[in-house]
Amino acid sequence: MAAQSSAAGRRWFIAVLLVMVTLAVVAGQILNRMARIGAGQSLSGGIPVSSTPSAESVPPSTPISPEAAATSPSPIRTLKLTEPTARTPSGPAIDYFRVASEPTCPSGTDQARQDGRPVVLEWKVTGAPTTTLAVDGPGIYGTYEAAGSEKLNFPCEGAAGDDQAHTYTLVATSENGTTSKKLTVQAKINEIAAT
């Protein structure tokens, strides 16, 4: 009778021990998942979106005991995921359109006249193979590459002391659209003294 009671006690002890071990394993897995979620990993055990290795993690080259391996979190590696995005075609863009060299109007005297300086314009366009330039209104003065420059005469007419202005329009056209930019340049009209 005592042997039967001792065997039943052992079975009961083994059953309780198995339940406790199972609960400990489940609790360990839950804690491990919670640590991963806190470090940015999804609950499903997928790839972490962004995280840094824990200060408690052990480098792979360091030997660890099976007990320590069961309780310490494994190092988490970071993997950046990018999704392909559909790029919509955009029209051309004028990066810059500016005066590279300022013009001047003629000066001096009627006997010793000094010519004025031409204006030099420069530009850069992306998204279009060529550009066109217009001077003082519609119409095309010339066709140019997407990046370039042009020296243009700067006619001066009017009274001395007035400002002479000319407007230049850069146009870039591609299969995805057209863009343009105007630039007005001024120079002072000089008095030409009579001798």
Secondary structure, 3 states (H helix, E strand, C coil): CHHHHHHHHHHHHHHHHHHHHHHHHHHHHHHHHHHHHHCCCCCCCCCCCCCCCCCCCCCCCCCCCHHHHHHCCCCCCCCCCCCCCCCCCCCCEEEEEEEEECCCCCEEECCCEECCCCEEEEEEEECCCEEEEEECCCCCCEEEECEEEEEECCCCCCCCCCEEEEEEEEEEEECCEEEEEEEEEEEECCCCECC
